[in-house]
């Protein structure tokens, strides 16, 4: 035990003398989580708080264009700016000043009404209630197109959501127009409602709740665990660099002359860097609870969850340290350990769902993400933050993280013994 504490103290001295390394370990993760959360907060807020300006060109001036306009306005997602010319709107959008312009074609309302009336009359004529509509009138109808101009830099998800929303509004307008056409043909009393045009099927979202309070995820609950996990795993870079330094400076050679096992050396590193991980996590929680509300962000709710959160951070820290020990054991130079460690952490973060949610990845990548320890840690954090999980629910993820630490540490010891035996 004395040897283990001596090894731990040695690591503490090495770390305390590296002011730049300490700044990277503690300051940079805080800056990262604050920056990312501020950027992404608008995607989790009510769309009332962040309206997207779009250009509106209306050549129709009829009921259909009015209904589309009202639908966009009622969504409270957009700040609609009217323009007289589609060429002007197109130029502004393609320059990147606006993300979207909507151009409503001329005579859209009248042509739609005409088409619907012809279809209704044609249907009624099959039952002998109306004279058959001449084909020449049907041939005169011309299809109309609502033109959408998108900024070339606009993401595909935004484009699809806009197109689906407008398509849904137009379909609803066409349906209501058909009902009105039938009613006008069947009865002369316009005040008598024959058809109920209200939607029969609707959606109701049920969210988890604690008591009477619904659990509604926000940007802080998503970003704090994700980027804290990224910071914890980034510890493999300074850890592996310090191990390479010790080999290049001859410290490992001196240690081998003493009756100290490699496991004891790794144990000292594990203890000091695990403390660093837990301090990192505590600072992240403090930022979420105390700083974020003053920046206009939601507060991080940790009441009653702190012990479980630190338990997850403990096992995630062990997994990260195991990976750092393995990299530091295998790497021969800092030029090998630093770039590889940084790049590998980014890859694990991408696979683990830190940047892109796993469920939107291709099937192959979803399967591959199950191999990332960041995915296990992130799921465990989400279980605590968003799913109100207990300790029994965390056992699968915590077991995987601990096994990852044991396996990587064991490989480090075996590799070191074989290398020194040669």
N, C-alpha and C positions, 0 to 999 in steps of 0.2 A: 504493500500500500504506500509506503514511503517513496518508493521509486516512481509510482504512478503520480503522486503529488509533486515530486520533483520535476517530472516530465511536463506536468500541467503548468507548473510555475515557469519553466523555461519557455513554453509557448506563450504564456502571458507576457513575459518580458519582450519576446520577439514582436508580438503584436502591438504592445504599448509604445514601442520605439518607432513604429511605422505610422506616422501621423497621416500621411496621404492614404494609406490603406484603411485606416480607421474612418476617415472621411468618406471613402468609397463605400465602406460597409454600412455606415449609419446615416450619412447625410443624403447620398444619392438615392437610396430607396424611398426616403421620405419625399424628396423632390419628384421622383417618378410617380408615386401614387397620387400626390396632389395634382400634378399636371394632367395625368391620364383621366382622373376622376372629373376634373373641371371640364376637360374636353368632351367626355362622354356623357356628362350629366344631362345634357339636353335631350338625349335619346331616351332617357328614362323618365323625364318630366312629362307632365301633361302637355299635350300639343298646344294648349291654350297659351303656354308661356313662351313659345318659340315659333312664330309664324314664318312660313317661307314665302317671300314675295314672288308672285308669278304675274305674267302679262296676259291680258285678256283682250282679244279682238273679236267683236261681235258684228258680223255682217247680216245676221238673221233678224235681230230685234224682235223676236217673236216669243211665243210661250215656251218652246223647247229650250232656247238659249237662256231664258229667264230661269227655268227650272234647274239647268246645269249650273248657272251662276249661283243660285240660292243654295244648291247642294254643296258647292265648294265653300261658300261662305259659312254655311251651317256646320261644316266639319271643323271650323275654327283652326284649321291647319295652315291656312294660306292668307296672305295679305294680297288681295287681288287689285292689280293696277291696270286700268283701262288704257288701250291704245287704239288709234284710228286706223293704222296701216299694219298689215301683216308683214310687209317688208321691213318696217322699222323694228317690229317685235323680233323678227328673225335675226336681224343684225345684232340687236342687243343680247339675245340669248347666245348666239354663236361666238360673240366676243367674251362670253363668260360673266357678263354683268348680272344676268338672271339665269336661273336653272331651267325655267320652263315658260313657254308661251302657248296659249290655247287659242286657236282660230276657229270660230264657228262659221260655217259657210252660209251664203245668202239663201233665203227661201227654204231653210231647213224645216221650220215649223209648218209652213203651208204645204210643202211637198210630202212631209210625213203624214199630215192630216189627209191629204189627197190619196196617198197610198193606202192608208188604213180604211178610208171610206170605200175605195174600190174593192178591197179585199172583203170587207163586210158585205157590200152589195153583191159581190160574186158568190159569197157563201149563201146569202139569203135567196139568191136566184136559184140555187140548187133545190131549195125547198118550195120554189114557186111563189115566194113572197115578194120578189123584186124582178124587174126585167134584167136580163143578162147584160153586163157591162161590155161595151165594144172593146175589142182588142187594141184599137188605135189609141184609146185613152191610157191603157196600161203601158203601151210602148212609149208614150210621151214622158213617163216617169224616169227621172235620172237619180242614180244613187248619190248620196251625199257623204262627204268625209269630213270629220272633225280633225283638223290638222294640229299636231303636237310638235313643237320645236323644243328639243332638249339641248342643254349645254353638253358638248362632247365629253366633258369630264364627269358628267352625272353618272352615278352608280346604277347598275342594271336593276337592283332591287327597288330603287326609287322610281325608275321608269315603269316597271311592272306594276307597282302599287298604284301609280297615277292612272295608267291605262285600264287597270281592272276597276278602279273606282269610277271612272267616267263611263266605262262600258256598262257597269251596273246601273248608273243613273239613267243612261239612255234606254236601257232595257226596261226600267221601271216606267219611264215616260211613254215608251211605245205601248206597254201593257195598259196603262191608264187611258191612252188615246183610243185603243181598241175597245175598251169598256164603254167609253163615252160614245163612240161611233155606233155600237150596238144599241145603246140606250136611246140615241137620237132616232134610230130607225124603228125601234119597237114602240116607243111612246113619244108623244109630243110634250109631255110634262117634264121639263128639265129639272124641276125641284124634286121629283120622285126618284129616289136612288134605288135602282134595280140591282146593281152590282156593288158588292162590298170590296173596295179596292185596297183595304188595309192588308198588310202582310199577315198571312195565317201562321207562318213558321218564323220563329225568331231565335236568337241565341241568348243564353244566360251563362255568364262565366262564374264559376264557383271557385273561390280562392281559399287556401288554408287560413285558419284563424285560431287565435288564442283567446278564449272567452268570446267577447263581442268584437275584438279587434282583428281585422283582417291582416294577414301577412302579405304585404305588397313589396316586392323587391324594388330596390332603387340602385342608382349607380354606385353608391358607397358600398352596399352589401356585395356587389359584384366585383368591384375593383380592388377593395382592400384585401380580400383573401387571394385574389388572382395575382396581383403584383407583389404582395408580401411573399407569396410562394416563389415568385420569380426572384425576388431579392434573396430569399433563403438559399435557393439553389445556386445563385451567383457566387455564393461563398466558396464554391469549389475553385474559383480562379485564384484568390489570394492564398487559399490553403495549399493548392498544388504548387504555386510559385514558391512559397516558403519551404516546402519539402524539397523542391529542386535546388533552392539556394543552399539548404543544409548539406545536400550531396555535393554541390560544387565547392562549398567552403570547407569541406572535410568534417563537418559536425557529425555526420552519420558514421564516419570512420572511427571517430573518438568514442561514439556511443557503443559501437560494436566491440571495442576493447574492454568495456565494462560489462558486468553480469546483468545486462538489461535486455529483455526480450523485445522483439519488434512489436509485439502486441502491446507491451507497456508504453512504448513510444507512441503508437497510434492511439492508445487510450488517453494519453495526455492531450493530444491534439483534439480528440473527440470531445473531451470535457470542456476545453476552453472555447472551441468553436460552437459547441452546442449552446453554451452560455451566450455567445454572440448572437446566435439565431433567435434565442428567446428574448434577448434585449431588443433586437430588431423588431420582433413581433409585438412586444409591449409598446414600443414607440409608434408602430403603425396603428395599434388600437387607440392609443392616446390621440393621435392625429385625427382618427375617425370620430372619436367621441367629442373632443374639445375644439379642434381647429376647424373642421369642416363646417359646423354650424355658423361660425363667424364669417366664412367665405360664401355663405348662401347655399351651401350644400346640405343634404339631409344628414342627420346625426346617425352614427353607427350604433345600433341597438345591441348592447352586449349584456344586458341585465340577465343574470342567471345562467349565462353561457360561457363566462370567462374560463372556468376550469376546463371545460371540454375544448375550448378554442386553444388553450395553451397545451393541452394534451396532443391535439392534432399538430400544432406547431413543433412540439417536441419530436414526434415521430417523423415529420417532414424534414426537420433539421438533421436527424440521424441519417435519413436516406441521402440528403445532400452531402453530408460529411463523408459517408461511405463512398460516394462517387468521387469526391475530392481526394480522399486517401488513395483510391485506386489510380486516379490520374497522376497524382504526385509520385506514386511508387513506380509507375510505368514510364513516365516522361523523363527524359535525360537532360533537357534544357528548358529554360523559361520560354524560348521561342516555340517550343512544342506545347507546353502546358497552357500558356495564356490564350493564344488564339483558339486552340482546340476546345479548351474549357468554355470560353465565352460563346463560341459557335454552337457547341453541343447543348448548352443551356437554352439558347434561342430555339434550337430544334425541338428540345423537350417541351418548351413552353408552347410552341406552335402545335405540336402533337397533343399536348395535354389540354388544350382548349382555353389557354390564357388569352390568346388574341382572337381566335375564331371559335365560336361554339362548336362542339364536337358533332352535334346533330345535323349541321349543314355541310359537313365534310363528305367527300365520296365514301362509299361503303368500305373500300380498302383502307382509307385513312382512319375511318372510325374504328376498324378492327385494330389498326396499328396503334391508335391512341391508348388502347388498353394496356400497352406495354410501357407507357410513360409514367414515371413516379409522380410527375406533376399532376397528371390526371387523377391519380388516386388521392393525392393531397387536396386537390381542388374540390373533388366530389365530397370529401370529408368535411371541408370547410362549408360548402354549400348545404350539406346535411344539417350542420349546426345552425348556420345563419338563417336559412330559408325553409328548411323542412322540420325544424324543431326536433331533431333526432336526439336519442339518448346514447349512452355509451355503448350499449349492445349493438346499436345500428352502425356504429363506427368500427366495430371489430374487423370486418373484412378489409377496409382500406388501411387501418393501422397495422394489421398483420402483414399486408403486402409491403408497406413502407419499411417495417422492421426487418422483414426477410431480405429486402433489397440492401439494407445496411449490412446485415450479417454476411450476405453472399459477396458483396463488393469488398468488405473488409477481409474476409477469408481469402479471396483471390489475391488481395494485396500482400497478405502474409505469405501465401504459398509462392507467389512470384518473387518476393524479396528473398526467401530462403533459397530458392533454386538459382537465382542470379548470383547470390553470394557464395553458394556452394560451388559454382563454376569458377 
